[in-house]
Amino acid sequence: MEPESIDDFENELRQALERRPAPPGLKHRLMERRSGRRTQQPRGHAVLWQRLAASVALACALGGGLAWRHQQERRQGEAARQQVLTALRVTSHALNKVSERLASHGRDDQE
Amino acid sequence: MARDWQPDFEQLVDEHQSMVFSLALRMTGDRGLAEEIAQDVFLELDGHMDQIESPRHACFWLRRVAMSRSTDALRRQRVRGMDLWVEIEENHGARPEEKSSPLGARLEGLLATLPEPQRAALVLRYQEDLTPEEIAVTLDAPLATVKSHLQRGLKLLRAKATCHLREYIRGA
């Protein structure tokens, strides 16, 4: 049974390597996977669009939130500025009064 | 330009499932993995049906992709540290009803011990009866490399067969 020449050996090898039959049901399982994949493809597209829409909505919400926060900070800054200006006006008014009184006292002393 | 031949997926599966499965089985040595590879190859073909120009082209495409996917699977298994060929060496790779002659089974087992490029070249040469030129195109390898793999693979297999089959004959 031992191969005697390279030709015999190659013939033995050719016989040993004959194609094996595919497992029973391979085609059936393949066709099921194929039809499953085909129905999944449109679903896959829908999921893709849903994800895209969700991403856009999330980006809009984040952008809107940031803009609103920026606006709030500007309003708070403006209110603080107005308060400082009012405080400065009050202080200025009080200082003017004090200055006027000091001036009138000075005049009285000179007379 | 309209083509005369229109590929029919089911017909291509019927015609080539044995070839694709056998290539994957001989490259990986695992029936389950070979079936999975065969299914993946045909599903890939389904996505490329518009590119298939003739029955010959379909056969060439299937051989090429089957070899490529089998090599990928072997690479993945090597990364995971598994040696699938242990299975076929222990003769679990074939179903009892499919087992070839004892000598054939031994030769198939010995083929499994060859380095992967040599095994690929020998499988295409002796299972598919391809010429070295056709093997080079299928494996996308230089012709000289394929010829070298064939020569070295055959020499190594012959040396192993001479040693192992002598023991087999003595044991029989």
Interface residues (C-beta under 8 A of the other chain):
Chain A: M1 E2 P3 I6 F9 E10 E12 L13 R14 Q15 A16 L17 E18 R19 R20 P21 A22 P23 L26 K27 R29 L30 M31 R33 R34 R37
Chain B: F9 E10 V13 D14 Q17 S18 M19 V20 F21 S22 L25 R26 R31 E35 A38 Q39 F42 L43 D46 A94 E98 S100 S101 L103 G104 A105 L107 E108 L111 L122 V123 Y126 Q127 D129 L154 L157 R158 A161 T162 L165 R166 Y168 I169
